[in-house]
Amino acid sequence: MNTSLKNASVLRGPRTQRQVAAVVFWLLPWLAFFFAPGYLLLAVQVMILGLFALSLDLLLGYAGVVSLGHAAFFGLGAYSAGLLSMHGWGEPLSGLAIGVAVAAVAGWISSFLVVRGQDLTRLMVTLGMCLMLYEFANKAVSITGGIDGLWGISMSPLFGLFEFDLEGKTAFVYSYVVLLLSFLLLQRLVNSTFGLSLIAIREGVNRMPAIGVSVQRRLRTVYTISAGLAGLAGALMAQTTQFVGLDAVSFHRSADVLIMLVLGGAGHLYGALLGAGVFVLVQDKVASINPVYWQFWIGLLLVIIVMVGRGGMIGVYQNWRAKKAKEQR
């Protein structure tokens, strides 16, 4: 009996440790809220880009669909929420919903082109769509503001009670709740039968039709969900910064989120958040020292992470844990 209880305790140990680590991880942003109010806006940026990275992780890390144009959906969500506010509708939650809907519809339509090809074709198609949308936003000055962007975005108080203050407290709590709820939904999704089928498609796409799985349909579904999440991040960015610029749909935005995912570790939801945090913090600190060559240090960090081990920082940690466990045996 004692042996059984001991074995059960051992089995529960790693899970309990993961749960404690998860709680600590989600409490970390509140350190900025209570002890470093000057960094609240930076924390908001980390959370928004973390949500954006999660959207790409679902597509690339779990389904194995590569994309160089994910900023197109981020920008669509941002412009949708921004234009809605500029035309007199500044209610935040409905603005988020509109941003998600517009990006998801665009993702569903474009998915018929993207999922048909292989990796190189998908890269070119997604990049082409992003470049076309960027050029459209640049030329449609009467709609998007062109190179000057959308100014004059004004948000109504959240729930009619909480103003979006200059210190960023409302934006912080708002972004935190949206990110946490999105993460929990994604966590359930990737652990569901649908999520496991995405991993199976990534690992052996040619075997899936043999068991009756429609690969194209599932890839179109996950592409649409991923696009909607990217639109959610874009709409959140527009509402909290009250500005939308051309960079929201630029190739650099797509490249940055891909770097975040590689840094943190694709295929791990926490990796997307960790990569976004490291990317933004390194960018902020290095750019304050040398605003011209900060990308060199980001590139160096990326090379080091890739050389040390596969799977980004999460992969390095897992390899270290596995090696440590092996030594203890």
N, C-alpha and C positions, 0 to 999 in steps of 0.2 A: 504493500500500500504506500509506504514511504517512498519507495523507488518510483512508483507511478507518479506520485505528486511531484517528486523532484524532476522527473522527465517532463511533466507538463509545465513546470516552472521554467525549465530551460527553453521549451518551445515558445512560451509566451514572452521570454526575455527580449529577443530581437524585435518583436512586434511592438512591445512596450517602449523600447528605445526609439523606434521610428516615430511612434506617436508623440513622445516627449520632444523629439527633435522637430517634428512638424509644428507643435505648439510654440516652441521657442522661435522657430523661423517666422511664424506669422505674428509674433509679438515684437520682433526686431524693428519694424517700421515705426512702432509707437515710441521708440526711444527718441526718434527725431521729433515726433509730435510734442513730447513732454520736455525733452532736454536740449534739443537743438532746433528751435523754431525757425532759425535762419535757413535751414536746409529743407523746409517743408516742400517748397516748390520743386526742388531736386528730387525729393522722395516721390512726389506726384509723377514726375517724368519717368522715374524708374518703374513705377507701377503701370503706367500706360504702355511703355515699351515692353514691359514684361507680359502684359496681356497680348500685345501684338506678336511677341515671340511665341507665346502659347498657341496662337492661331496657326503659325507656320509649323510649329512642332507637331501639331495634330496632322498636318498634311505631309510633311517631310519625314518627321521622326517616326510616325506610326504607319502611315500609308505608303511612304517611300516615293511620294510624288515631288519632284524637284520644281522649284519656282524661283525665278529671278524678277518677278513682277508683282509680288504680293502687296507692294505699296499702292497698287492701283485700287485695291479694296479699302485699304486704310484711308486713302485720299477721298474715295467716294463717300465713306462714312463721315469724314471730317467736313467736306463741302456740303453734304446733305444737312447735317446738324447746324452748320454755320449759316447756310442760306435760309433755313427754316427760322432761325433766330432773327436774322436781318429783316425778314419779312413779317415780323411781329409775333412769332410764336417762340417764346423763350423758355417754355416749360421743359426742364432737363430730361425727365424720364421718357417722355414722348419723343424728344429729340434723339435720344439714344435708340429708341425703337425704330425710328425712321432711318437712322444711319445703318442699323443692322439690316433692315429690310432691303434698302437700296443696294448695299454691298452683296447681300445674299442672292438677290435676283441677278445681279451682274455676274456673280460667281457661278450660278446655275447655268446661265446662258453660255458663258465662256467655257464651262466644264466640258461641253460637247466637243470643243476643239482640243482642249488640253489633254484629257485622259486617253484620247485615241492614240497618241504618239508614245514614243519612248523618251528616255531622259533628255537626249539632245534636242529632240523636237519640242518637248515641253519647255525646256529652257528658252528656246528661241520664241515660242509662241507667247509665253508669259512675259518675257522681256519686251517683245513687240507691243503687246497690249499696254504695258506700263508706259512705254515711250509715246505711244499714240495718245493716251490719256493725258500725259504730261503736256504734250504739244497742244492738245485741245484746251486744257486749262490755261495755258500760256496765251493762246490767241483769243479765247472767249472772255475778253476783258469785261464786257458788260455783265457777265454772270459771275465769274470767279475773281475778278479784280486783276487778273493777269499776274505779272511779276510783282505787283504791289500787294497781292493777297486780299483776303477778306478782312476788312476792318469794321468796327462798329458792332461786333457781336455782343449782345447783352442778354444775360441769362436771368430768368426769374428766380426768386428764392426757391430753394429745394423744399418741396412739400409746403410751399408758401410761408416757410418759417426761417430757413437758413440762407442768408445772403452769401454770395460768393465773394468773400473778403479778399483784400490785397495780400494778407499774410498767408493765405492758402489753406486755412484750417478746414473750411467746408469742402474745398477741392480735395484735400487729403482724405477725409473720412469718406467722401463720395467715391473717390477712385478706389480706396481700399475695399469698400463693400462690394463694388462692381467686380473688382479683381478676384476677391475671395469667392463670391458666388459663382463666377465663371470658372474658377479653378475647380471648385467642388463638382460642378456639372461635368466638366471635362474629365475629372477623375473617375466619375461614375461611368462616363461614356467609354473611356479607354479600357476599363475593367469589365465592360459588358461583352456580350457575345459579338456585337457589332465591332467593338474595339479589337477584340481578339481576331476577328476576321480580317481587319485591316493589317494587323501584324502578319497574319498568314499570307495575305496578298503581297506584302513587302518581301517576305522571305521566299515565297514560291508561287508566283503569280500563275504559272502554267498548270499548277495542280488544282487550283480552286474550282475551275469549271467542272472538273470531274466529280466534285461532291455537290454540284448544283448551285454554286455561288455565282451570281452575276457580277463579275469583276468591275465592268464598266459602270454599272448602276451604283455599286458601293463607292467607287472612286468619285463619281459625280456627286453623291450625297456628302461625302467627307469634304470635297472641294467646296461645296456650297456652305457647309457649316463653318469651315475654315475662313471663307470669305466674309461671312457674317460676323465672326469674331474679330477679324481685322477691321471691319467697319465699325464695330463697337469700340475698339481702341481708338480709331480715328475720330469718332463722334465725341468720345470722352476727352480727347486732346483738344478739340475745337471748343468744347464747353468750358474746360478748366483754364485754358490759355486765352480764350476769347479772341483767337486769331487763327486763320488758316492760310498758309503760304504754299507756294509751288513745291516746296520740299516735301510736302505731304504725299505727293504722287511721284517723286523723283526716283530714279534708279538707285541713288545713294541710300535712300530709305530702305529699299529692298535689300541692298548689300549689307547695310548695318544690321538689320534684323537677322540675316543669315549668319553674320559673324557672331552675334549674341548667342545664337543657337549652337554654333560650333564650339564656342567658348564654354558654355554651360554643359552641353551634352544633349544631342538630339535623341528623342525617344524617351526622355525623362521630363516630366512636366516641371519638376523643380529645377531641372537644368536650364530651361528657358528663362525662368525667373532669376536664377543665379547669374546666368550669362548677361541678362539685361542690367542687373545691378552692377556687376563688375565693369561692363562696357561704359555705362554712364558715369560711374565714379572715376574710372581711369581717365575718361575723356575730360571730365570736369577738372580734375587735379592737374593732369598733364597740360591741358590747354591753358590753364591759368599760369603755368610756368613758361610754356612755349606755344603760343596759339597757332603757329605755322606748321610745326612738325609733330603735332600730337598723334597723327595717324601712324607715324613710324613706330611709336611705342605700342599702339594697339596691334599693329602687325607683328611686332616682336613677341608680344604676349600670346598672340594666336599661334605663332610658330612654336613657341615653347610648349603650349598646351598640347598641340598636335604631336610634337616629338616625344613628350613624356609618356603619353598613353592615349589610346583611342577612347572616344566617348566623352571628350571634354573634361571639365572639372569633376563632374559626377562620375565619369568613367574612371578617372584617376583615383578618386576616393574609393570606389568599389574594388578596384584592383588592389589598392592598399589594404582594404579590409580582408579581401580574399587571401592575400599573401600572409597577413598577420594570423588569420585563422589557421592557415596551413602550417605555420611555424609552431602554433600552440598544440598541434596534434602530436 
